[in-house]
Amino acid sequence: MEPADPNLAGVDLATVKELLGNQDIQTTLRYAHLAQDHKREAIARIGKLVTMDT
């Protein structure tokens, strides 16, 4: 499991920190950017599909 996966499901980072057993929120935050990268990639893929349909 990617540490960012629960964040993508709308789980707050404090809960993700607890579930992963991280002592410091900074450890969890290191992976938070992965969620954003994942969203950007999804938007780019969807954009290509929409462009193909028009």
Secondary structure per residue as TSV (DSSP state, phi and psi in degrees):
chain	resnum	aa	ss	phi	psi
A	1	M	-	360.0	128.5
A	2	E	-	-68.8	137.3
A	3	P	T	-58.4	-25.8
A	4	A	T	-81.0	-15.3
A	5	D	H	-55.2	-47.5
A	6	P	H	-61.5	-32.9
A	7	N	H	-63.1	-35.0
A	8	L	H	-65.3	-26.2
A	9	A	T	-86.8	8.4
A	10	G	T	89.2	11.5
A	11	V	-	-81.7	133.0
A	12	D	-	-69.2	154.0
A	13	L	H	-65.4	-29.2
A	14	A	H	-63.5	-39.3
A	15	T	H	-69.6	-41.1
A	16	V	H	-59.1	-43.1
A	17	K	H	-56.4	-47.6
A	18	E	H	-63.2	-46.6
A	19	L	H	-63.2	-35.9
A	20	L	H	-81.8	-11.5
A	21	G	T	77.7	20.9
A	22	N	-	-72.6	136.5
A	23	Q	S	-76.1	-32.3
A	24	D	S	-125.0	136.5
A	25	I	H	-60.9	-26.2
A	26	Q	H	-61.0	-34.7
A	27	T	H	-63.4	-43.0
A	28	T	H	-67.0	-40.7
A	29	L	H	-63.6	-26.3
A	30	R	H	-57.0	-31.5
A	31	Y	H	-96.6	-9.3
A	32	A	H	-62.1	-31.3
A	33	H	H	-64.5	-23.5
A	34	L	H	-62.1	-34.8
A	35	A	H	-63.7	-42.0
A	36	Q	H	-66.5	-42.3
A	37	D	H	-60.3	-40.7
A	38	H	H	-62.8	-41.9
A	39	K	H	-66.4	-42.0
A	40	R	H	-61.4	-42.1
A	41	E	H	-64.2	-42.1
A	42	A	H	-63.0	-42.9
A	43	I	H	-63.0	-41.9
A	44	A	H	-62.4	-42.2
A	45	R	H	-65.6	-43.6
A	46	I	H	-64.4	-40.3
A	47	G	H	-58.6	-39.8
A	48	K	H	-65.2	-39.4
A	49	L	H	-65.9	-42.7
A	50	V	H	-64.8	-40.9
A	51	T	H	-62.9	-38.0
A	52	M	H	-66.3	-34.8
A	53	D	H	-76.9	-19.0
A	54	T	-	-100.0	360.0
